[in-house]
Amino acid sequence: MLNTLCNPTFRHLFSAQLVALLGTGLATVALGLLAWHLAGDNAGAVLGTALAIKMVAYVTLAPVAAAIAERLPRRAFLVVLDLIRAGVIAWLPFVDQVWQVYVLIFFLQAASAGFTPAFQAVIPDVLKDEENYTNALSLLRLTEDLEQLASPMMAALLLTVVSFPVLFAGTVFGFLASALLVVTAQLPDRVRSEDSHFWADVTKGVRIYAQTPRLRGLMVMEAAVAAAGAMVFVNTVVLVQARLRLGDEAVALAFAGFGVGSILAAFVLPRILKWLADRTVMIGGAALMVASVALVPLVGSLTNLIALWAVIGFGFSLTQTPIGRIINRSAREADRGAVFAAQFALSHACWLVTYPLAGWVGAGVGLDVAALALAAIGGVSVALVLRLWPADDQTTIPHDHPDLPKGHPHLAEHGPSHAHVVVIDYLHRRWPKAA
C-alpha cells in the first residue's frame, strides 16, 4: 500500500489530503464548542442545521463546481478552493450570531463540494496502473479513518492549554498547507472534453450515471450504505446513554469500533480485490452493513455494540473504497471529474434522506424500530443492486451505430458492427445492446 507514496505527485496530493483532514477534524470539535457557546442547550439544533446545510451544498453545488473545473487549470482550481476554505474558517472564531455560522458553513461546504470530486478525479490520472490506484484508494480510506480517531485526541490535548477558537487556527493551517502541497505537485494536464454548453457539463455526470448499468447499481447501493451508516452516526449516542446507561467515554469507544472495522478493511481490501470482483465485494459489504443494523435490537452491552459497529465499519470500507475503480472504468478521462461530482452529489442526497429518518424515527417511535426500518430500506436497496448491476459486467460490448452516417470516423476505425470498451460519451449516448 505504501509503495504508492514513491510517486512524488501522489505523495504531495496524499500529504495535502492528510493535513486538510487533520485540520477539518479540529474544526469539527471547535464547531461543536462554538455552537454551545452561541446557543447553549440548543447547540444540537444548531449543529443539525449546519449538517443539513452541508448536505444541501454538496448535493446542489458539486455538479456545478465540476462544470466550472473543466474550464479552469486543475492546480489553480484546487488551490483557490483550499484558500477559500482557509479564509472561511479564519472568520468562524469572530462570529457572535448563529446565522453567521450558517452562512460561513455554506461557503465552506460549497468549496469542499468543488474540491473533493476534483481531487478524486486527479488520482487515477496520476496512478495509471489499477493495482497502484487500488492501493492509493485504500491508503486514502485509511487516512480518513485514522483522522476520525486522531483529530479528537489532538483537539483534547490542545484544549488543555488553549481555548477552543485556537483550534480553528489549526484548521486554517491545514488548508494553507494543503494549498502549498498542491502548488508544488506536478499535476498531469487535464484532458479536455468536446466543447459544450455549461448546463450540459453540469448535468453530464448524472446523465452518464443514469445510462451506465454498473453506476445505476452503485447509486442504489449508496442508499443501502446511507441507511446503515445513518443508524451509526445519528443514534450511537442515544444507544449508549439512553439504553446502556453509559457515559461519554463509552460513546467514543463505540465510534472507535466503527473506525477500527473500517481501518481493518482498508488494510485487507487490496488483496481481496485481487481475488474477487468489485461488484461481489461491494454488494457483500453493503449486505454486511444492512444485516448488522438489523441486529441492533439485540444489543445489550457495550461490547456487543462495539463489535457490531466494527462489522458495519468493515462493510462501509468494502463499499466505499472501490468506488474510484468503478468510476475509472465507467467514464472517459475527460468526463471523470463530472462523474466523480455526480457520485459525490447523489451519495450525499441519500444521506440527506437517511440522517433525519434515523433521528426522527428513533426519537418518535424507538431505536429498535428505527434500526429495523433502516435495515429494510437497505435490504430493498441491496436487492435492487443485484438486479441493476449485471453479474456479467462486461466492459467490451458488441454493438453497432445505426445513428451514425456511413463513413463516420468511428465506423471507419471499428467497422459497422464492432466491439470495444464502452463508456457513455457523445458517440454512445445510451448503453448499447449487443448487435
Order of alpha helices (4+ residues) and beta strands (2+ residues): alpha-alpha-alpha-alpha-alpha-alpha-alpha-alpha-alpha-alpha-alpha-alpha-alpha-alpha-beta-alpha-beta
